Amino acid sequence: MINQKDIGDLKLARPVSILDLWEIDERIARLENVACRLEKVLEAFILLYHEERVKTWEIMLKKMMEKHEKKGNRNESSFRRR
C-alpha cells in the first residue's frame, strides 16, 4: 500500500529524473563534441602522414636519380676514353 512518504518520494523523483536526463544530454553533447574534434585531429594526422610520405619518396627518388646520373656520367667518360 502506498503511504504519504511514498507519494512524497514520487513527487521528488520526477524532477530529479528530469535533471538526470538533462545531465545525461549534456554529457552526450560533450562526448559528441570530443568525437568531432578527434575526427578532425585524425584527419589532420592522416593528411600529414600522406604528405610526409610523399616528400620522403620524392627525396628518395631524387637521391636515386642523382646516383644514376653520376653512374651514367662515369660510364660515359670511361666509354669515351676507349
N, C-alpha and C positions, 0 to 999 in steps of 0.2 A: 504494500500500500504506500502511496506517495504521501509524504508528510510536508510540512511547511519548509523544512530545511532543504528537501529535495527540490522544491519549486524555486527556492532562492538560488540553489546551485545551478539550476537550469537557466534562470534569468541571467546569472553571471557567466555561464558557459558560452552563451551565444555571442556576446560582444567579444569575449576573449578569443573565440574561434575565428571571428572576422579579423581581429588583429593578427592572429597567427597566419591567416590567409594572405593578408597584406604583406606581412614579413616574408612569407614564402615567395610571393610575387616579386618583391624587391630582390630577394636572393637570386631568383631565376633571372631577373633582368640583369643583375650584376654578372652572373655567370655567362649570360649570352654576350655581354659586352667584352668580357675576358676572352671568350671563344673567338669573337670577331677580331680582337687585337692579335691574338695568337695566330689566326689565319693570315693576317697581314704580315706579321713577322716571318712566318713560314714562307710566304710568297716572296718576301724580300730576300731571305736566305737562299731560296731556290734560284732566283734571278742572279744573285751574286755568285753562287756556285757555278752556274752555267757561263756567266761572263768570264769568271776567272779561269774556268776550264778552257774556254776558247782562247783566252790570252796565253795560257800555258801551251796549248797546242801550236799557236802561232809562233811563239818563241822557239819551241822545239823544231818546227818546220824551217824557220829561218836559220837556225844553227845547222840543221842537216843540209840545207841548200848551200850555206857558206862552206861547209866541209866538202860538199860535192864540187862546188866551183873551184876550190883550192886544189882538189884532187884533179879536176879536169885541166886546170892550168898546168899542173905538174906533168900530167900525161902529155899534153900538147907540147910543152917545152922539151920534154925528153924525146918526143917524136920528131920535132924539128931538128934536133941535134944529129939524128941518124941520117 
